[in-house]
Amino acid sequence: MYLYQLPTTGAISFSDFCVDHSSDKAYTHQIPEATQARANLRGVLKENKRTDHDEKDFLSLVKLVEEYIPHLRGLMGCVAHDEIGLKAEPMFSWRTTLSANIFHNSPRLDVPGLYADYSFSLLTYAFALSNLAYSIVTSVGIYEHDRAISDTNRKSKDEKLNVAVDFLCRASGIFTYVSDTVLPEWETARGSPPGFAKPPDVTREINSALAKMSLADAQTLAIRRLLSKSAYDSNIAPGPPLPKSHPPPALLAKLHIECASLYSSARLLAKTPGSSKASSSREANKDVSADLRRYLNNQAALHTALSHKWLGVEAGEKGGTDKGGESVAFLQWAKKELEEVKDGGKLLSLGNSDKEKEDRWKESVNTELATVNLFLKYYKKMNDTLHFQPVPTQRELQSRIPGGRIAIPAKPYTPPAPAFGPGSAEYVRRQAEQLQLSSNSEDGQDHDAANSADASGSYAGAGSYF
């Protein structure tokens, strides 16, 4: 899983540039409340920057972003309906986290308009959800390989993995919403100042890449959750034959193929915004960080190798005599790919957990390589002594690779209702009250007119003017 470096943002007061144009000055108190909500978010981001990873409170950050976004949407709705005016286009200071930089420090940029703050706030929301999932996975450890763990405790940790999967699926939906909805609206809402270039963090390609990456991370955890029981059952005697609790190898292969496809697509999108040959620092900020691109490349290669591993196991377990050579070929292919990943897959990351992350990566690759060697040794011996089937080439195996399969879809993001202004519950209530007052006023006028008519027509001979 990928651990995001969270951004920070500068202080701002909405009262400095927002003017209440409503007839009854309904937003006098709402504008300062929006400023306070944003100040709370800024404070926790600054605190997060100074805190070690193990002590970071991502859950509080998620809650504060969820509190701020309705206030920001309220301001955006009021500005769009001219109920709040802007003295000038507001500038928001955000420190980007996905831009490539020689010194590995995030550049601070001034970005114009409310949509800019909306985009970065939603990005922070998705980053925090992803990091929260990362923390959950780190806390449970490699529990399925613990021979002493109780069945109850294992199931409890399985449920925690399910929670992490849910957070990643939500993050994927937010990235998609930013890419497909917020950024296009930003482009059409108000023009950016001349010479302003959006950083990678707020480009459609990168957000689409992040959506795919989050979904692939979620699918990776779903595969781990699927293998939890069989991994525990295989602790004493790993390798073939598979325990009864093991999911179908063909299914696992398809799930890994889909993961590899998602990571590969994300990697290609991440290379889109900028050129790796950028010469100036301003141009370099258009590039995505090498850490993120390397992560995507490594994960795509790893899941491709694992798909070949499970296709080999499927051929060896259920293919009978005819598939003996195919099993050996797929496992040899998987072994070769894992060795390449192990030797060329060094991770770069920011912060104090660099070595820990790299060690975990190497450990996971070495564990998979050891498993592949067990299966390969077993099925090769079977083919050499019983099946005697020819071992096909990699080119011949290409046509035997199935399509991928998604384990769990992303969760589409539905933005919350504005805290005030058009679209809010308070706004609807005020409109209903105004309609009711208007209706009562009209009823009163009709009643007075009727009384007047009755009074004028109540005497003898009324209306008989002849």
HUKALIN-V618967 format. One record per residue. N is the residue number from 1. RES is the residue in one letter. PHI is phi in whole degrees, 0 to 359 (NA if undefined). OMEGA is omega as a letter, one per 20 degrees, with the letter a starting at -180 (* if undefined). D_LAST is the distance of its C-alpha to the last C-alpha in whole Angstrom. Layout:
{{N & RES & PHI & OMEGA & D_LAST} {N & RES & PHI & OMEGA & D_LAST}}
//
This chain:
{{1 & M & NA & a & 98} {2 & Y & 261 & r & 97} {3 & L & 257 & a & 96} {4 & Y & 278 & r & 94} {5 & Q & 277 & a & 94} {6 & L & 282 & r & 91} {7 & P & 281 & r & 89} {8 & T & 233 & a & 89} {9 & T & 219 & r & 86} {10 & G & 277 & a & 85} {11 & A & 284 & r & 83} {12 & I & 205 & r & 79} {13 & S & 244 & a & 76} {14 & F & 294 & r & 73} {15 & S & 295 & a & 71} {16 & D & 290 & a & 73} {17 & F & 227 & r & 71} {18 & C & 258 & r & 68} {19 & V & 236 & a & 65} {20 & D & 285 & r & 62} {21 & H & 260 & a & 59} {22 & S & 293 & a & 57} {23 & S & 297 & a & 53} {24 & D & 255 & a & 55} {25 & K & 52 & a & 58} {26 & A & 287 & a & 59} {27 & Y & 252 & a & 62} {28 & T & 302 & a & 64} {29 & H & 270 & a & 66} {30 & Q & 288 & a & 67} {31 & I & 296 & r & 69} {32 & P & 297 & r & 71} {33 & E & 294 & r & 72} {34 & A & 296 & r & 72} {35 & T & 299 & a & 75} {36 & Q & 293 & r & 76} {37 & A & 298 & r & 77} {38 & R & 289 & r & 78} {39 & A & 298 & r & 81} {40 & N & 297 & r & 82} {41 & L & 296 & r & 82} {42 & R & 299 & a & 84} {43 & G & 297 & a & 86} {44 & V & 288 & r & 87} {45 & L & 292 & r & 88} {46 & K & 294 & r & 91} {47 & E & 295 & r & 92} {48 & N & 299 & a & 93} {49 & K & 296 & a & 95} {50 & R & 267 & a & 97} {51 & T & 254 & r & 98} {52 & D & 294 & a & 100} {53 & H & 302 & a & 99} {54 & D & 296 & a & 100} {55 & E & 251 & a & 98} {56 & K & 290 & a & 95} {57 & D & 255 & a & 92} {58 & F & 288 & a & 90} {59 & L & 295 & r & 87} {60 & S & 297 & r & 86} {61 & L & 297 & r & 85} {62 & V & 302 & a & 83} {63 & K & 294 & a & 81} {64 & L & 290 & r & 81} {65 & V & 295 & r & 80} {66 & E & 296 & r & 77} {67 & E & 282 & a & 76} {68 & Y & 282 & a & 76} {69 & I & 303 & r & 74} {70 & P & 300 & r & 71} {71 & H & 294 & r & 70} {72 & L & 295 & r & 71} {73 & R & 294 & r & 69} {74 & G & 296 & r & 66} {75 & L & 299 & a & 67} {76 & M & 297 & r & 67} {77 & G & 293 & r & 64} {78 & C & 293 & r & 62} {79 & V & 295 & a & 64} {80 & A & 295 & a & 63} {81 & H & 260 & r & 59} {82 & D & 60 & r & 60} {83 & E & 272 & r & 59} {84 & I & 231 & r & 63} {85 & G & 259 & r & 64} {86 & L & 249 & r & 68} {87 & K & 295 & r & 69} {88 & A & 202 & r & 72} {89 & E & 294 & a & 73} {90 & P & 290 & r & 75} {91 & M & 244 & a & 79} {92 & F & 248 & a & 80} {93 & S & 263 & r & 84} {94 & W & 230 & r & 86} {95 & R & 266 & a & 89} {96 & T & 287 & a & 90} {97 & T & 237 & a & 92} {98 & L & 251 & a & 93} {99 & S & 282 & r & 94} {100 & A & 292 & r & 98} {101 & N & 207 & a & 99} {102 & I & 301 & a & 103} {103 & F & 267 & r & 103} {104 & H & 59 & r & 101} {105 & N & 246 & a & 99} {106 & S & 287 & r & 95} {107 & P & 287 & r & 93} {108 & R & 263 & a & 90} {109 & L & 234 & r & 88} {110 & D & 264 & a & 84} {111 & V & 245 & a & 82} {112 & P & 269 & r & 78} {113 & G & 94 & r & 75} {114 & L & 295 & r & 73} {115 & Y & 295 & r & 74} {116 & A & 296 & r & 78} {117 & D & 294 & r & 78} {118 & Y & 297 & a & 76} {119 & S & 297 & a & 79} {120 & F & 292 & r & 82} {121 & S & 294 & r & 80} {122 & L & 293 & r & 80} {123 & L & 300 & r & 83} {124 & T & 300 & r & 85} {125 & Y & 300 & a & 83} {126 & A & 293 & r & 85} {127 & F & 301 & a & 88} {128 & A & 295 & r & 88} {129 & L & 298 & r & 87} {130 & S & 296 & r & 90} {131 & N & 293 & r & 92} {132 & L & 295 & r & 91} {133 & A & 297 & r & 92} {134 & Y & 301 & a & 95} {135 & S & 296 & r & 96} {136 & I & 297 & a & 96} {137 & V & 296 & r & 98} {138 & T & 295 & a & 101} {139 & S & 291 & a & 100} {140 & V & 280 & r & 101} {141 & G & 68 & r & 104} {142 & I & 270 & a & 106} {143 & Y & 292 & a & 106} {144 & E & 290 & r & 106} {145 & H & 261 & r & 110} {146 & D & 274 & a & 110} {147 & R & 291 & a & 113} {148 & A & 265 & a & 112} {149 & I & 289 & r & 108} {150 & S & 280 & a & 107} {151 & D & 296 & r & 104} {152 & T & 294 & a & 102} {153 & N & 293 & r & 102} {154 & R & 296 & r & 102} {155 & K & 295 & r & 99} {156 & S & 297 & r & 97} {157 & K & 289 & r & 99} {158 & D & 301 & r & 97} {159 & E & 295 & r & 94} {160 & K & 294 & r & 94} {161 & L & 297 & r & 95} {162 & N & 298 & r & 92} {163 & V & 296 & r & 90} {164 & A & 297 & r & 91} {165 & V & 299 & r & 90} {166 & D & 298 & r & 87} {167 & F & 299 & a & 87} {168 & L & 292 & r & 88} {169 & C & 294 & r & 86} {170 & R & 293 & r & 83} {171 & A & 299 & r & 85} {172 & S & 299 & r & 85} {173 & G & 296 & r & 81} {174 & I & 291 & r & 80} {175 & F & 301 & r & 83} {176 & T & 296 & r & 81} {177 & Y & 297 & r & 77} {178 & V & 298 & a & 79} {179 & S & 293 & a & 80} {180 & D & 270 & a & 77} {181 & T & 239 & a & 74} {182 & V & 292 & a & 75} {183 & L & 294 & r & 77} {184 & P & 298 & r & 75} {185 & E & 293 & r & 72} {186 & W & 298 & a & 74} {187 & E & 295 & a & 75} {188 & T & 263 & a & 71} {189 & A & 291 & a & 70} {190 & R & 215 & a & 71} {191 & G & 290 & r & 74} {192 & S & 282 & r & 77} {193 & P & 299 & r & 79} {194 & P & 302 & r & 82} {195 & G & 86 & r & 85} {196 & F & 281 & r & 84} {197 & A & 241 & a & 86} {198 & K & 293 & r & 85} {199 & P & 289 & a & 88} {200 & P & 305 & a & 89} {201 & D & 305 & a & 87} {202 & V & 241 & r & 84} {203 & T & 249 & a & 84} {204 & R & 296 & a & 83} {205 & E & 297 & a & 86} {206 & I & 291 & r & 88} {207 & N & 292 & r & 85} {208 & S & 295 & r & 85} {209 & A & 297 & a & 89} {210 & L & 294 & r & 89} {211 & A & 297 & r & 86} {212 & K & 294 & a & 89} {213 & M & 295 & r & 92} {214 & S & 297 & r & 90} {215 & L & 294 & r & 89} {216 & A & 294 & r & 93} {217 & D & 298 & r & 94} {218 & A & 296 & r & 92} {219 & Q & 295 & r & 93} {220 & T & 300 & r & 97} {221 & L & 293 & r & 96} {222 & A & 296 & r & 95} {223 & I & 295 & r & 98} {224 & R & 299 & r & 100} {225 & R & 297 & r & 98} {226 & L & 295 & a & 99} {227 & L & 269 & a & 102} {228 & S & 305 & a & 103} {229 & K & 295 & a & 104} {230 & S & 291 & r & 106} {231 & A & 296 & r & 108} {232 & Y & 294 & a & 108} {233 & D & 293 & a & 110} {234 & S & 266 & a & 112} {235 & N & 301 & a & 113} {236 & I & 283 & a & 117} {237 & A & 228 & r & 117} {238 & P & 292 & r & 115} {239 & G & 94 & a & 115} {240 & P & 285 & i & 116} {241 & P & 283 & a & 115} {242 & L & 287 & r & 111} {243 & P & 291 & a & 110} {244 & K & 297 & a & 108} {245 & S & 282 & a & 105} {246 & H & 285 & r & 105} {247 & P & 292 & a & 102} {248 & P & 302 & r & 103} {249 & P & 301 & r & 105} {250 & A & 296 & r & 103} {251 & L & 295 & r & 99} {252 & L & 298 & r & 101} {253 & A & 299 & a & 102} {254 & K & 293 & r & 98} {255 & L & 294 & r & 97} {256 & H & 291 & r & 100} {257 & I & 298 & r & 99} {258 & E & 294 & r & 95} {259 & C & 301 & a & 96} {260 & A & 300 & r & 98} {261 & S & 294 & r & 96} {262 & L & 295 & r & 93} {263 & Y & 296 & r & 96} {264 & S & 295 & r & 97} {265 & S & 297 & r & 93} {266 & A & 296 & r & 93} {267 & R & 297 & r & 96} {268 & L & 294 & r & 95} {269 & L & 294 & a & 91} {270 & A & 291 & r & 93} {271 & K & 270 & a & 95} {272 & T & 287 & a & 92} {273 & P & 297 & a & 91} {274 & G & 231 & r & 94} {275 & S & 260 & r & 97} {276 & S & 290 & a & 101} {277 & K & 260 & a & 102} {278 & A & 301 & a & 100} {279 & S & 262 & a & 102} {280 & S & 259 & a & 99} {281 & S & 294 & r & 98} {282 & R & 294 & r & 95} {283 & E & 289 & a & 95} {284 & A & 297 & r & 97} {285 & N & 292 & r & 94} {286 & K & 279 & r & 92} {287 & D & 280 & r & 95} {288 & V & 274 & a & 95} {289 & S & 304 & r & 98} {290 & A & 297 & r & 101} {291 & D & 300 & a & 101} {292 & L & 292 & a & 98} {293 & R & 296 & r & 99} {294 & R & 293 & r & 102} {295 & Y & 301 & a & 101} {296 & L & 297 & r & 99} {297 & N & 296 & a & 102} {298 & N & 296 & a & 104} {299 & Q & 293 & r & 101} {300 & A & 298 & a & 101} {301 & A & 293 & a & 105} {302 & L & 298 & a & 105} {303 & H & 289 & r & 102} {304 & T & 297 & r & 104} {305 & A & 297 & a & 107} {306 & L & 292 & r & 106} {307 & S & 295 & r & 104} {308 & H & 292 & r & 108} {309 & K & 301 & a & 109} {310 & W & 286 & r & 107} {311 & L & 293 & r & 107} {312 & G & 293 & r & 111} {313 & V & 294 & r & 111} {314 & E & 299 & r & 108} {315 & A & 294 & a & 111} {316 & G & 286 & a & 114} {317 & E & 279 & a & 112} {318 & K & 236 & a & 111} {319 & G & 273 & a & 112} {320 & G & 69 & a & 115} {321 & T & 297 & a & 118} {322 & D & 296 & a & 116} {323 & K & 258 & a & 114} {324 & G & 301 & r & 118} {325 & G & 290 & r & 118} {326 & E & 295 & r & 114} {327 & S & 299 & r & 114} {328 & V & 297 & a & 117} {329 & A & 296 & r & 116} {330 & F & 295 & a & 112} {331 & L & 290 & r & 114} {332 & Q & 296 & r & 116} {333 & W & 297 & r & 113} {334 & A & 298 & r & 112} {335 & K & 299 & r & 115} {336 & K & 299 & a & 115} {337 & E & 293 & r & 111} {338 & L & 294 & r & 112} {339 & E & 295 & r & 115} {340 & E & 292 & r & 113} {341 & V & 296 & a & 110} {342 & K & 296 & a & 113} {343 & D & 279 & a & 115} {344 & G & 246 & a & 112} {345 & G & 253 & r & 109} {346 & K & 297 & a & 109} {347 & L & 268 & r & 106} {348 & L & 249 & r & 105} {349 & S & 208 & a & 103} {350 & L & 254 & r & 102} {351 & G & 97 & a & 102} {352 & N & 270 & a & 105} {353 & S & 260 & a & 105} {354 & D & 304 & a & 106} {355 & K & 295 & r & 110} {356 & E & 298 & r & 108} {357 & K & 295 & a & 106} {358 & E & 294 & r & 108} {359 & D & 296 & r & 111} {360 & R & 296 & r & 108} {361 & W & 298 & a & 108} {362 & K & 298 & r & 111} {363 & E & 297 & a & 112} {364 & S & 294 & r & 109} {365 & V & 293 & r & 110} {366 & N & 295 & r & 114} {367 & T & 296 & r & 113} {368 & E & 295 & r & 111} {369 & L & 295 & r & 114} {370 & A & 297 & r & 116} {371 & T & 294 & r & 114} {372 & V & 299 & r & 114} {373 & N & 297 & r & 118} {374 & L & 297 & r & 118} {375 & F & 296 & a & 116} {376 & L & 297 & r & 118} {377 & K & 299 & a & 122} {378 & Y & 293 & a & 121} {379 & Y & 286 & r & 119} {380 & K & 292 & r & 122} {381 & K & 296 & r & 125} {382 & M & 298 & a & 123} {383 & N & 289 & a & 123} {384 & D & 287 & a & 126} {385 & T & 249 & a & 128} {386 & L & 236 & a & 125} {387 & H & 271 & r & 123} {388 & F & 57 & r & 125} {389 & Q & 266 & r & 121} {390 & P & 295 & a & 121} {391 & V & 268 & a & 119} {392 & P & 291 & r & 116} {393 & T & 279 & r & 116} {394 & Q & 299 & r & 113} {395 & R & 297 & r & 111} {396 & E & 291 & a & 112} {397 & L & 287 & a & 110} {398 & Q & 305 & a & 107} {399 & S & 286 & a & 106} {400 & R & 258 & r & 106} {401 & I & 272 & a & 103} {402 & P & 281 & r & 100} {403 & G & 281 & a & 97} {404 & G & 280 & a & 95} {405 & R & 217 & r & 93} {406 & I & 276 & a & 91} {407 & A & 271 & a & 91} {408 & I & 210 & a & 88} {409 & P & 278 & r & 85} {410 & A & 292 & r & 84} {411 & K & 258 & a & 81} {412 & P & 303 & a & 78} {413 & Y & 271 & r & 76} {414 & T & 250 & a & 73} {415 & P & 296 & r & 72} {416 & P & 288 & r & 70} {417 & A & 294 & r & 67} {418 & P & 302 & r & 66} {419 & A & 289 & r & 67} {420 & F & 201 & r & 63} {421 & G & 80 & a & 61} {422 & P & 307 & r & 59} {423 & G & 95 & a & 61} {424 & S & 271 & r & 62} {425 & A & 296 & r & 61} {426 & E & 295 & r & 59} {427 & Y & 296 & r & 57} {428 & V & 298 & r & 56} {429 & R & 297 & r & 55} {430 & R & 296 & r & 53} {431 & Q & 297 & r & 51} {432 & A & 295 & r & 50} {433 & E & 295 & r & 49} {434 & Q & 295 & r & 47} {435 & L & 296 & a & 45} {436 & Q & 294 & r & 45} {437 & L & 296 & r & 43} {438 & S & 296 & r & 41} {439 & S & 294 & r & 40} {440 & N & 295 & r & 39} {441 & S & 294 & r & 38} {442 & E & 294 & r & 35} {443 & D & 297 & r & 34} {444 & G & 294 & r & 34} {445 & Q & 294 & r & 31} {446 & D & 297 & a & 29} {447 & H & 293 & r & 30} {448 & D & 295 & r & 28} {449 & A & 295 & a & 25} {450 & A & 294 & r & 25} {451 & N & 296 & r & 25} {452 & S & 295 & r & 23} {453 & A & 294 & r & 20} {454 & D & 295 & a & 21} {455 & A & 294 & a & 21} {456 & S & 284 & a & 17} {457 & G & 250 & a & 16} {458 & S & 260 & a & 18} {459 & Y & 273 & a & 16} {460 & A & 293 & r & 14} {461 & G & 80 & a & 10} {462 & A & 300 & r & 11} {463 & G & 87 & a & 9} {464 & S & 255 & a & 6} {465 & Y & 260 & r & 4} {466 & F & 217 & * & 0}}
//
